[in-house]
Amino acid sequence: MDLALLGEFAQQQWLLFFSLFIIIFMIIQSYFGDKMAGYASVSPEQAVRLINDGAFVLDVRSVDEYRTGHLSNAKNIPVSDLMQKLESLSAHKTDTVLVYCETGVRSARACGMLAKAGFEKAHNLSGGVVAWKSSNLPLAKYGRKK
């Protein structure tokens, strides 16, 4: 294909080309974005392996959400309180940390905070509790673990 024709087409269809570049950027971001942010996203099945290997589990949902059911042995620190309580988690900076919320959005933000604070092995449960339940994995329902 002649580059002059491609250039002319791009000028005439600039919106189409702009949309193509946005889509390409979003695809690259979805594949590599969490790694560039300093943490990894994991499926519920991968999360089970991390937990079985001794990962520290952090629930960043609200206290009320936590009480409705949570992963076993999870520590609850709502994402809104995480920055103030980072010091209490400093013993886990070199540990594998599994972070989750209801859908994976708040926990991704929390993983970013942890990575910036020097946590070396933060993992976000992709899809959060919703994905966990969809995989027919159990939730515990006992008092808040501080």
N, C-alpha and C positions, 0 to 999 in steps of 0.2 A: 504494500500500500504506500502510496506517495505521501510523504510527510506534509507537503503543502496542502493536500486535500484533507488530511487529518486536522491540520491547523484551522483550515477554513470551516470544517465541520464543527470543531470545538468552539469557534467564535459564534457560529450560528446557534449552536445548542449549548451555550455556556451553563445554563441551569442544569441540564442533564449531566454535564461533566462535573459540575460542582457537587451534585448529588452523589455521583459515583465516588468521588474522593471522600466525601463524608462517610459513605457506606464502608469503603475500604478502611478508613480510620477506625470506625466503630468495630469492625471485625478484628483488626489488629489489637485494639484496646481490650476486647473481650477475651482474647487469647493470652495477651501478655500484660494487661493492666495490673492485675493483682501482684504478679511477680515484680513488676517495676515499683510497685508500692511497698514491697518488702514483706509480703505475706503470700500464702498459698490458699486457694480455695479447695475444699475437699467435699466429696460426696458423703452421704450418711454411712455408707459401707466403709469408706476410708476413715471416717471419724471413729467408727467402732474399733478399727485397728489401732488408731492413735490412743484411744482410751485404754484399750487392753495393754498397750505398751507403756502406760503410766502417764499419759498427757495430763496436764493441769487443765481443768474444764472451767470456763468462765461464761456465765450467762449474763448478757448485758441488757436483758429485758427489765421491765418495771417489776417491783416487788409483787404486785398483784398478778402479773403474768407468770412470774416464777412459781407462785403458789398454785397455779392451775395445773402444773406439771412441768418437770425439768429433767435434764439428763442427770443420771446418778452421780453423786458427789460433786455437783457443779457449785461453784461459788457465785453468788449473785451480787453483781455491782452494776446498777443501771448505767447505760452509756453516758447519761448526763452527769454522773458522778465520777466517771472513770479518771479524768485528769486529776481530780483532787485525791484520788485513792491509788494512784500509780505507785507511790512509795511502798504501800502495803503489799504490792505484788512483786517488788524488786527481787525477791528470792527466786522468782520463776523466769528471770531474764534469759537464762540459757536453757531452760526447759522447753519442751514442746507444749504449746498452749493452744487449746481448741476453744475458739470463741463462737458463740451462737446467739441468735435472737429469734424472733418469730419467722422472718422470711429471708434473712441473710443480709439485709441492707444495713441495719444498725451495727451488726457485728463486723461488716466490712469496714465501716467507719472506725470502729473500735480497734480492729486489726491495724489499720493505718496509724492510729495513735500509738499503739503498742510498738510498732516497727520504728516509728520516729523516736520513741523513748528508749530504744536499744534492745527490745525483745527480739531475739534472733530466730525463733521458730514459731511464729504466730500462724495459725490456720483458721480460716473462716469456714464454718459449716454452710456450704452453698444451699440455699433454700431454707435454712434454719429449721425450726421445730416443725414447720409444715412439711418439709421434705423428710424429716425424721419420722413423723407419723405416717407419711405415705409409704415409707419403707417398712411399715409395721414393726417399728422398734419401740421399746417401752419407755415411758416417762415415769419418774418417781414423783410422789406427792407427799412430802413431809416438810417440816419447818424450814425456814430460811437459814441457809448456811452462810455465816459471815466470814 
